[in-house]
Each structure stands twice: as C-alpha cells, then as structure tokens.
Amino acid sequence: MSQLIPSEEELHAYVDERLEPARRRAVELYLAANPEQAARVDGWRRDARNLRAALSGFAGQTPNPRLDPDAVRRELRRRQQRRWANAAVLLLTLGLGGLGGWQMREARLLAANPPMADAVQAHKLFADAGALDLSARDPARLQAWLGEHFKHVGTLPDLSAYGFTPLGARLLSNEQGPAALLVFEDARGQRVSLFLRSPGERYARMPSGERTEGPLQARYWSHGDYNYALVSAASDSRGAQLRQVLDIAL
C-alpha cells in the first residue's frame, strides 16, 4: 500500500498515539483531506475514551486481561465492524422506503445503542467487592459518599426489607461528568446495583423501561438531574419492587 495512504493498522496506531512524529503528521494531513476517514477515526477515538472511562480505576489492582492494550484494540475493532454492519442494514432499510423502513432504522439504532448500556457494563466489571470502596458499606456513609459527588440526588431508601444491604460503591466517569455504581447484597450473596449519571446526548431524558442482557435485567428511568438504572439478575423477582422504591426516593 502506498506510504501516502495509511493502513488500517496505522490508523489504529494513530488513535493509540503510537506513531512516530513524522508518520503521525502524514496521517493528520491524510485525514484532513479525507473527511469520511477522519469521521471513522473520531469514532474510534470516542470508543477508546468511553472504554477507558468504563475501565478506569484499576491502577494498583490485580492485572485484568480486559485492560491489555491488544484486547482493548480488538474490542474497538469489533465495535467498528458492528458499526459497519449496522450501517449496511440501515442502507438496505432506507432502500425499502416508506414509514416501515424508517421504523426499522430506528429499531436498529436502538439495538446498537441500548439505553444505559454503561450501567450493565459497570455492573459486570465492578460489582465484585474487590473493585468497590468498602468504606461506603455503612448506609450513612454511603449517603454521604453519594452527596459528595451528586449534589441533587435524594435520600437512598433502606432496602433491607427486600433483603439487601449496601456492599460498597465506585465512582466512575463519562463525557457528561461523574457516574456512580452503588452495589447492594443479600444474605445469599445475590447482588444488585444502582447506576446513576448525568443525562447523555442520546438519552437526555429517558422514558421508564427495562431490557434483558444475558442473565441481567436493567430497569432504567430519569428523575431530577440524573439518569438511573437498576441492574439485577433477570431471575430475581425483587427487581421490579426495588426499582419502584428507588424511583420514589431519588
């Protein structure tokens, strides 16, 4: 391939800031002259930033294979391939024309960007006690911890009537600002998490809803200044009750 046109590997290396200065400048000139490729690279960069935010806070802990640079790049490439596949489906959908094609397009966009996907990912990554701030195990301290970072959140309800007590919390972040994962556990070791963050660009104000992702059930809603999601085992019948209690309190 001509040295004037960067390869796919070089574009990923550019996003990872692993190119030599001279080659980096050449890639920048190429992207400036090719807006479509520049948009692709910007998408990769956003994905990398979001992935780093989701995986933040692991410094000093046991190495996690998900943080391996090669694994991160593979994940970004997988997401890019899925984005192109979705684009191909949308192209076919638009070719059908009419209202039916538009509705199918919206359904595909929703499937590619499910509400509160970051909440489910945070639960998968951080619901283990080893990834939490255990000083927030006490309900009063958990409320104080929450108030330090989220000024307009209400009072956390007592979930002990449903068998759950606080296990810990973890502060995260996204492009809109701080996000938090609060984890609760019952006597059998079953865990649920409450995720909250500022509204995002795609889901500024979310209608109440729920969705299942593998063994997990996510129930999401907007209230006041924040978006919320309760993530629990899909088989746990207490999830619907907990979601109602949290919505009223927060």
CORRA-V640672 format. One record per helix or strand. SS is the DSSP state (H for helix, E for strand). FROM is the first residue (numbers start at 1). LEN is the number of residues. If there is no record, write none. Layout:
ss | from | len
SS | FROM | LEN
SS | FROM | LEN
This chain:
ss | from | len
H | 8 | 8
H | 21 | 13
H | 35 | 20
H | 65 | 3
H | 69 | 28
H | 98 | 15
H | 117 | 10
H | 129 | 3
E | 133 | 1
H | 134 | 4
H | 139 | 11
H | 160 | 3
E | 165 | 10
E | 177 | 9
E | 191 | 8
E | 209 | 5
E | 216 | 8
E | 226 | 8
H | 239 | 11
